[in-house]
Amino acid sequence: MKFNVASDLLFRVDEPTTLLLNLEAARYGRQVVLKEQLILPDGARVDEFEAPQERNRITRITLAPGEAPIRYRAEIELSPILGDPAAIGEIPIDRLPLHVTGYLLQSRYCQSDRLERFALEEFGDFEPGWTRVQAIANWICEHIAYRSGSSSAQTTAVDTLVEREGVCRDFAHLGIAFCRALRIPARFVSSYAWQLDPPDFHAVFEAYLGGRWWIFDATRKSAVDGLVRIGTGRDAADAAFTTVFGSAELLDMTVSIAADGENAEPTTMPVSFAD
């Protein structure tokens, strides 16, 4: 299926400032960037980098004081793998590929070491594999209230569990922390999200099961086969859409994604884009 994505950001810059942008769709697995355009302010100094493993595409721009509009447009083709829940199992740690073992460890926002007892009590009796991770996503959706503005850049998975409210990044962090507490590699994904209302950048999580990364959205607010990946990392610290070094205020932001086809329908099957 093809999707058209767009984002428009407007900053007010008060002093010479450097931004790290992660807005461009990743060229990753079963996600193909057919065409794209990133329009930056005139006179900005620009450097670009693509992470070799996560495929995050970072653009560094240095801006002079004034208003700074940033615009991104892309056409993306997604070809997800759809799985059978009963056939997607967990992999013992001694058989995991070494490049995914780092996603077993606690991180800044995902203190899995502090949630191990809770995770075992709540999810330890579920069938290992996709069924267990889906149970984690279901529990989060049922027990954590989605409230805009209810968290901050300092909110962790433990905070979300205690407060029982958050936004998409908090839902993703809690899912990641529970998975890691159960010895399941899990990671954070930022995305353009089909059917998200209102449109915005959206956070979900992936769990490594059966030799692939499978997508889970604990908010239930997007179609998982229509998630255009932007950034991937241990948690939100690795996948922020913009990081500011200096003084810049975000004055306005609009984000959109549309399916190229009037009859497009989301799937209810497990979805994977990356091995």
C-alpha positions as CSV (number, residue, x, y, z in Angstrom):
1,M,0.0,0.0,0.0
2,K,1.2,3.5,-0.8
3,F,1.0,6.5,1.6
4,N,1.6,10.2,1.3
5,V,3.1,11.8,4.4
6,A,3.7,15.5,5.2
7,S,5.0,17.6,8.1
8,D,5.3,21.3,8.4
9,L,7.2,22.9,11.3
10,L,7.6,26.6,12.1
11,F,10.3,27.8,14.6
12,R,11.1,31.2,16.0
13,V,14.9,31.3,16.5
14,D,16.2,33.9,19.0
15,E,19.9,33.2,18.6
16,P,22.2,31.1,16.4
17,T,20.8,27.6,17.0
18,T,21.4,24.1,15.8
19,L,18.6,21.6,15.3
20,L,18.8,17.8,14.9
21,L,15.8,16.8,12.8
22,N,14.4,13.2,12.5
23,L,11.5,13.9,10.2
24,E,12.3,11.9,7.1
25,A,10.8,8.4,6.5
26,A,13.3,5.7,7.2
27,R,14.5,3.6,4.2
28,Y,14.0,0.4,6.1
29,G,13.0,-3.2,5.5
30,R,9.6,-3.3,3.8
31,Q,9.3,0.5,3.7
32,V,10.4,2.1,0.4
33,V,10.7,5.8,-0.1
34,L,9.4,6.4,-3.6
35,K,10.0,10.2,-3.6
36,E,10.5,12.9,-1.1
37,Q,11.3,16.5,-0.5
38,L,12.8,18.3,2.5
39,I,12.6,22.1,2.3
40,L,14.8,23.9,4.8
41,P,15.2,27.7,5.5
42,D,17.3,29.6,3.1
43,G,20.9,30.1,4.3
44,A,20.8,27.2,6.8
45,R,24.0,25.1,7.1
46,V,23.0,21.5,6.6
47,D,24.6,18.1,7.3
48,E,22.9,14.7,6.9
49,F,23.5,11.3,8.5
50,E,21.8,7.9,8.3
51,A,22.4,5.5,11.2
52,P,23.6,2.1,9.8
53,Q,21.5,-0.2,12.1
54,E,18.4,1.8,13.1
55,R,18.3,3.6,9.7
56,N,17.3,6.9,11.4
57,R,17.9,9.8,9.1
58,I,19.3,12.8,11.0
59,T,19.5,16.2,9.4
60,R,21.6,18.8,11.3
61,I,20.7,22.5,10.5
62,T,22.2,25.6,11.9
63,L,19.9,28.6,11.8
64,A,20.2,32.4,12.2
65,P,17.7,34.3,14.3
66,G,14.2,34.7,12.8
67,E,11.4,32.5,11.7
68,A,12.4,29.1,10.3
69,P,9.9,27.1,8.3
70,I,10.7,23.4,7.7
71,R,8.6,21.3,5.3
72,Y,8.7,17.5,4.4
73,R,6.7,15.6,1.8
74,A,7.1,12.0,0.8
75,E,5.4,9.1,-1.0
76,I,6.0,5.8,0.8
77,E,5.3,2.2,-0.2
78,L,4.7,-0.3,2.7
79,S,4.8,-4.1,2.2
80,P,4.3,-5.6,5.6
81,I,4.5,-9.2,6.5
82,L,1.3,-10.5,8.2
83,G,1.8,-13.2,10.7
84,D,-0.1,-16.0,12.4
85,P,-0.3,-15.2,16.1
86,A,0.0,-18.9,17.1
87,A,3.3,-19.2,15.1
88,I,5.1,-16.2,16.6
89,G,7.1,-17.4,19.6
90,E,9.7,-16.0,21.9
91,I,13.4,-16.7,21.4
92,P,15.7,-17.8,24.3
93,I,18.3,-15.3,25.1
94,D,21.1,-17.7,24.2
95,R,19.7,-17.9,20.6
96,L,18.9,-14.2,20.0
97,P,20.9,-12.4,17.3
98,L,23.6,-10.4,19.2
99,H,22.5,-7.1,17.5
100,V,19.1,-7.2,19.3
101,T,20.3,-8.1,22.8
102,G,20.8,-4.4,23.6
103,Y,17.1,-4.1,23.5
104,L,16.8,-6.4,26.5
105,L,18.4,-3.8,28.8
106,Q,16.8,-1.0,30.8
107,S,17.1,2.5,29.4
108,R,16.4,6.1,30.5
109,Y,12.6,5.9,30.1
110,C,12.1,2.2,30.3
111,Q,13.3,0.9,33.8
112,S,12.5,-2.7,33.1
113,D,14.5,-3.8,36.1
114,R,12.0,-2.0,38.4
115,L,9.0,-3.6,36.8
116,E,10.1,-7.3,36.7
117,R,7.9,-8.5,39.6
118,F,4.8,-6.6,38.3
119,A,5.3,-8.0,34.8
120,L,5.7,-11.6,35.9
121,E,2.6,-11.4,38.1
122,E,0.5,-9.8,35.4
123,F,1.8,-11.6,32.2
124,G,3.9,-14.5,33.3
125,D,1.0,-17.1,32.8
126,F,0.3,-16.0,29.2
127,E,1.4,-18.1,26.3
128,P,5.0,-16.9,25.4
129,G,5.2,-15.0,22.1
130,W,2.9,-12.7,20.3
131,T,0.0,-13.6,22.6
132,R,1.9,-12.5,25.7
133,V,3.0,-9.2,24.1
134,Q,-0.5,-8.5,22.8
135,A,-1.8,-9.1,26.4
136,I,0.7,-6.4,27.5
137,A,-0.6,-4.0,24.9
138,N,-4.2,-4.8,25.9
139,W,-3.5,-4.3,29.6
140,I,-1.9,-0.9,28.9
141,C,-4.9,0.2,26.8
142,E,-7.3,-0.9,29.4
143,H,-5.5,0.4,32.5
144,I,-3.7,3.6,31.4
145,A,-5.8,6.6,30.4
146,Y,-4.8,8.5,27.3
147,R,-4.7,12.2,28.2
148,S,-3.0,14.9,26.1
149,G,-0.6,17.0,28.1
150,S,-0.6,14.5,31.1
151,S,3.1,13.8,30.9
152,S,6.4,15.6,30.2
153,A,9.8,14.9,28.7
154,Q,10.9,13.5,32.1
155,T,8.0,11.0,32.4
156,T,9.2,7.4,32.6
157,A,7.5,4.0,32.3
158,V,7.4,3.7,36.1
159,D,5.8,7.2,36.4
160,T,3.2,6.1,33.8
161,L,2.4,2.9,35.7
162,V,2.0,4.9,39.0
163,E,0.0,7.8,37.5
164,R,-2.1,5.5,35.2
165,E,-2.2,8.2,32.4
166,G,0.0,9.4,29.6
167,V,0.3,9.9,25.8
168,C,1.5,7.6,23.0
169,R,5.2,7.8,24.0
170,D,4.3,6.8,27.6
171,F,2.2,3.9,26.4
172,A,5.1,2.7,24.2
173,H,7.6,3.1,27.0
174,L,5.5,1.0,29.4
175,G,5.1,-1.7,26.7
176,I,8.8,-1.8,26.1
177,A,9.6,-1.9,29.8
178,F,7.2,-4.8,30.4
179,C,8.6,-6.8,27.5
180,R,12.2,-6.3,28.6
181,A,11.3,-7.3,32.1
182,L,10.1,-10.6,30.6
183,R,13.3,-11.0,28.6
184,I,11.7,-10.0,25.3
185,P,13.7,-7.5,23.2
186,A,11.6,-4.4,22.6
187,R,12.2,-1.0,21.1
188,F,10.6,2.4,20.4
189,V,9.4,3.6,17.0
190,S,8.3,7.1,16.0
191,S,6.0,7.3,13.0
192,Y,3.5,9.0,10.7
193,A,0.4,7.0,11.7
194,W,-2.4,6.2,9.3
195,Q,-5.9,6.8,10.8
196,L,-4.6,8.6,13.9
197,D,-7.0,11.3,14.8
198,P,-6.0,14.1,15.2
199,P,-2.9,13.6,13.0
200,D,0.4,13.9,14.8
201,F,3.7,12.2,15.2
202,H,3.0,8.9,16.9
203,A,4.9,6.4,19.1
204,V,4.5,2.7,19.1
205,F,6.7,-0.2,20.1
206,E,8.2,-3.3,18.5
207,A,8.9,-6.7,20.1
208,Y,11.4,-9.2,18.7
209,L,9.6,-12.5,18.3
210,G,10.1,-15.5,16.0
211,G,13.1,-13.8,14.3
212,R,11.3,-10.6,13.4
213,W,10.3,-7.2,14.9
214,W,6.5,-7.1,15.3
215,I,4.6,-3.8,15.8
216,F,2.3,-3.1,18.7
217,D,0.2,0.1,19.4
218,A,-1.0,0.1,23.0
219,T,-3.1,3.2,22.4
220,R,-5.2,1.5,19.7
221,K,-5.3,4.8,17.9
222,S,-3.6,3.8,14.6
223,A,-3.6,1.1,12.0
224,V,-0.4,-0.9,12.5
225,D,0.0,-1.7,8.8
226,G,-0.1,2.0,8.0
227,L,2.8,3.2,10.2
228,V,5.5,5.0,8.3
229,R,8.6,4.6,10.4
230,I,10.7,7.7,11.1
231,G,13.0,6.8,14.0
232,T,13.9,3.7,16.0
233,G,15.7,3.4,19.3
234,R,15.9,2.2,22.9
235,D,13.3,4.8,23.9
236,A,12.1,8.3,22.9
237,A,15.5,9.8,23.7
238,D,16.8,8.0,20.5
239,A,14.0,9.1,18.2
240,A,12.9,12.7,18.9
241,F,11.6,14.4,15.8
242,T,13.6,17.5,16.7
243,T,16.3,18.3,19.3
244,V,17.3,21.9,19.9
245,F,20.7,23.2,20.8
246,G,20.2,26.9,21.4
247,S,17.0,29.0,21.5
248,A,14.2,28.0,19.2
249,E,10.4,27.9,19.9
250,L,8.1,25.7,17.9
251,L,5.3,28.1,16.8
252,D,3.3,25.7,14.7
253,M,3.3,22.1,13.5
254,T,1.0,20.1,11.2
255,V,1.4,16.4,10.4
256,S,-0.6,14.3,7.9
257,I,-0.7,10.8,6.3
258,A,-3.1,9.6,3.7
259,A,-3.5,6.2,2.0
260,D,-3.3,6.2,-1.8
261,G,-6.5,4.3,-2.4
262,E,-10.1,5.0,-1.3
263,N,-10.8,1.4,-0.4
264,A,-7.8,0.8,1.9
265,E,-8.6,-1.1,5.0
266,P,-6.4,-1.8,8.0
267,T,-5.5,-5.4,9.0
268,T,-6.2,-7.2,12.2
269,M,-3.3,-9.6,11.8
270,P,0.2,-9.2,13.4
271,V,2.4,-6.9,11.4
272,S,6.1,-6.8,10.8
273,F,8.2,-4.5,8.6
274,A,11.8,-5.5,9.7
275,D,13.7,-8.7,10.5
